């Protein structure tokens, strides 16, 4: 049986997960700008395009089977082994297909230069999928402390290796080596942490029982992948590898706050919500509270990046990337618009609502692809990012409606409560941007502009938070007191 879910269990695991993400993305905060100063936009672009294909095939290969293990009431090893071998078999076929048709994939993406990298990076698919089952076992056991330790170690080794190889003049191979080293270290760590050892057991009957949920998850992940990766493909095809490299570098940096908060929460909340299937009221309460809290932390980070994007791009990436500051700002803005939706995916997965998740993902993928394509074709990179913001604003409304309808919450009241922290962050960001525009000529350099903007934004947001979210603050203080008591539920 999975462990009992209490407030202390959830907060401890969220803490470990946040620590893991903060450490790994803090490392990226340092290493990505270093690599950007050593490598060219074209080198970043070609690896980013190749990685897009690998990530897509790895995601399809898992078919949602590993995720379905989290929902199982018992850790039934016949099912676990069956999922492992199914994942491995699919991964092998995917890797072989990518190797054979690498030239075709590269041409379809508008980056024929990436074909040779695709053949090498095809080996990443089985490495990544072999670890899916072990990670799912850690998740259902709520053992995110072990996952955190190995995540930090694997990402650190990979990032430091990439910097060292880049300094030695290895070019794109520094980025490729980073992916392989991190993936292999994480795979070894997951097997050590779980104690899982595959056995020659395969039951098609057990796999069939997981099919309905897993296919819904697979479909939603395919379209989520299209949503997240199609802008890079569109930019590469219509605007060239240099713009693809600028987009990739800006997207990596602007994703750091998003992935620190959301990745940590999503990993923990999925098994938490799955434990609440028999208690809809408790699940609804947890959804609203987790959405408010994640938005309170995430929205000011994302809109804050938009406010200081111009000096920030110059300070972090250097002169050769300074021209791309509007791209960094607009990408942060687009992610900030979606900040209230961060807990929706783990909620729908945990509630077994993979069909709703699939339909929302289809809608968003079509909208993002159409909007970004229109912007890239009719304008350029900046226009494409503006249309990405528009697509995300529409998605925010539709996604909220779909989730609140599933949850039984009134749409207008739910949307108002969960989006209010985002509106507060927008007001803060506009104020900071206005301030910097009027005093930046009096500040000595980009570093001082970033510092002043960050401090001003923190003060303004804190004041606005105290004015608009007093009820949430009282709730959080109450939960902090309750956490000291043993076995306190959410």
Buried (B, 14 or more C-beta within 10 A) or exposed (E): EBEEBBBBBBBBBBBBBBBBBBBBBBBBBEBBBBBBBBBBBBBBBBBBBBBBBBBBBBBBBBBBBBBBBBBBEEBEEEBBBBBBBBBBBBBBBBBEBBBEBBBEBBEEBBBEBBBBBBBBBBBBBBBBBBBBBBBBBBBBBBBBBBBBBBBBBBBBBBBBBBBEBBEEEBBBBBBBBBBBBBBBBBBBBBBEBBEBEBEEBBBEEBBEBBBBBBBBBBBBBBBBBBBBBBBBBBBBBBBBBBBBBBBBBBBBBBBBBBBBBBBBBBBBBBBBBBBBEEEEEBBBEBBBBBBBBBBBBBBBBBBBBBBBBBBBBBBBBEEEBBEBBBBBBBBBBBBBBBBBBBBBBBBBBBBBBBBBBBBBBBBBBBBBBEBBBBBBEEBBBEBBBBBBBBBBEBBBEBBBBBBBEBBEBEBEEBBEBBBBBBBBBBBBBBBBBEBBEEEBEEBEEBBBBBBBBBEBBBEBBEEBBEEBBEEBEEBBEEBEEBBEEEEBBB
